[in-house]
């Protein structure tokens, strides 16, 4: 698994969980 794929998975996970999960 490349570093780029990990970034994509993290972004997708955030979108699935919802922006409310962001620490902002």
Protein Blocks (a to p, Z undefined) as FASTA:
>chain_A
ZZklmmmmmmmmmmmnopklpcZZ
